[in-house]
Amino acid sequence: MVPENLYYTKEHEWVLIQNGIARIGITDYAQKQLGDVVYIELPAQESQLKQMTSCGVIESVKAVSEIYSPLSGKVKAANSALADHPEKINHAPYGEGWMFEMEEIQENELKNLLSAKSYQKLIGSES
């Protein structure tokens, strides 16, 4: 499942842009590869992030993985519901399982991200 209206990274994050705000999560493919998510550490509100730098950690029964910021900007909000219920990432990676939102994003950096079609090709080659 690769929604058409999102941008993607090679590290398996997705980005939804609405009214200049970027909502970020991990893809369905990534959550399946990780297995049951048991812990997540998200960037703090107001943090300034640079594109493709590590900004958090996601831990599952199989692995611990870095979370990368798909864009440069300022963290507007983190999904606090994930602190007590990290499994939301497994159940709804494109819905309730979103991780954080950013404002003051550098929209010119969107050109560095993958389209749904390009991301589909990437995960097809990894399978």
Secondary structure, DSSP 4 states (H G I P E B T S, - for coil): ---TT-EE-TTSEEEEEETTEEEEEE-HHHHHHH-SEEEEE-PPTT-EE-TT-EEEEEEESS-EEEEE-SS-EEEEEE-THHHH-TTHHHH-TTTTT--EEEES--GGGGGGSBPHHHHHHHHHHH-
